[in-house]
Amino acid sequence: MENNTEIKHALLGGKQLILATKSFAKEDRNRSWYYLITTLLLLVLSIVTTVYTPYLFLKLILGIFTGLLMMRAFIIYHDFQHHSILKKSKIAKVLMTFFGLYILAPASIWKRSHDYHHNNNSKLFSASIGSYPIATVNKFRNMSRKEKLSYLTIRHPVFMFFGYITIFILGMCIGSFASTPRKHWDSLVAVFLHVVFSFLVVFFLGWSSYLAIIIIPFWITGSLGAYLFYAQHNFPSVEFNNNQDWTYEKAALHSSSYMKLGPLMNWFSGNIGYHHIHHLNSRIPFYRLPEAFRGIKELQSAKETNLKLRSIIGCLRLKIWDPQLKKMISLKEFKRMHLAPVAS
């Protein structure tokens, strides 16, 4: 099904490399529909099976499976919003609109924030819309105590662990509606439907079903999604640039990681580990990202991350960009190098 023919060319860089990816930015409509329908059917089947399973332990296992399926469905939704799959399909638009409300990432705020992220990824002096904020040494030093607390809170592992609440309910939905109600009215609809759905599950199916088909799946999608997004742009060898030195291709190749995942996690995550390729050309369907990786040799030397504990700790400790060292440093390193007492 996949084209394994390697593109033969001299070493490419810059815009030439972006042009080389265009042959992969062609959708196979049948495959797109197949992956969308099968993923949504598996998701519904998992939820229904969870409801009718009498054993709590099995319910909890199925809840984890449901959460991973939600993550895969989210990547398909993400690709649809990028117009890389099922473009101009009215049926797909209806399905994806309802899924966006269900997953607490309604179309209006998700597309606006995510498009901004792609166009400003790794710029030092831009708004942190759709991204984790980045502060330079000087900026962090000059922040007020309240600003530092806010900055460090957003980048804290606990904040990511509670991503279901902090990022999706509070940030994506309530925050967007509070800022511009007319533009993001669907954010309020998403929260309302989520509360109603939760109430109905508890009332008719009980607390165990609520735990298994809402809390666990949404918690997995929120926390794992929050970390994956974080680690793909906050890793030890990441590069950030002043706005005038920024280029789209540089941001893709040097500020977006290739997260090495096994076949199972690649399936559940919709190949989002090939994040550097996705940032280089967001019109490449998620199922063709491995093709592009194999076909263009320059993409195979990307900066890597993974889900091993050592790598996770290494990414989470990064807090502040040091322009002199040209790398992210930890809060401990910042205090040692930049807050050292001056000798009299």
Order of alpha helices (4+ residues) and beta strands (2+ residues): alpha-alpha-alpha-alpha-alpha-beta-alpha-alpha-alpha-alpha-alpha-alpha-alpha-alpha-beta-alpha-alpha-alpha-beta-alpha-beta-beta-alpha
